Amino acid sequence: MSIAKHSKLAKAPVYAIALSLGLAVAGCGGMPTNKSLYSTKQPVVERSNFALDVQTDSSGLPISEQQRVKGWFDAMDLKYGDRVSIDDPSRNPAFAAKVDDLAGQYGLIVSGTAPTTQGFLQPGQARIVITRSTASVPGCPDWSAKSDMNFRNATSPGYGCSVNGNLAAMIADPEDLIEGKSGSNESLIPSSNKAISTLREAEPTGAQGLQNANNGGGN
């Protein structure tokens, strides 16, 4: 009778340990589930539109409004990657030319169609729109899988956060993450071949023999 009681008492700690381990694993946030090498954390590009309504005239844009637009561009820190567009109900080419000249001072050109913005334009008004894109990686860093067990041999939920996060932070034009720059019809092959041919056809530096160096009559 004493032996049977001893065996039951011996099993009790084992069950307690197994139960505690099960609770510990369940409370660690589970195991990773992504069994591929593709990151689930990808950059997301967001666009924001900023609009400025200006008064136009027969010349396109008065001097006072040009100064106002220039100050707005400076305040917005207009730079590469931004897109400038106009919404002009009168379709005055002089106005488009003035805005294009102002945007050209920042290395930008006016795009064709302005995005839809809120508010109505009064007669004699036109709208200048700056479209700015930003890139980020939502959900990073991700430390949700806190268990040391990985029976699926899966990657961490935060896999790719570092690379994609740095890419989103460093890219000059976030729109390139959606669609890369289209190439021009200009071919760079002739210019590259010219440089290679010049290097290959150059005369070796030692072709004329060694120079007679005079050390000035030293001992």
VENZI-V941736 format. One record per helix or strand of 3 or more residues. SS is the DSSP state (~ for helix, > for strand). FROM is the first residue (numbers start at 1). TO is the last residue. If there is no record, write none. Layout:
SS|FROM|TO  SS|FROM|TO
This chain:
~|2|26  >|44|55  ~|63|75  >|83|87  ~|93|104  >|125|136  ~|161|170  ~|174|177  ~|189|201
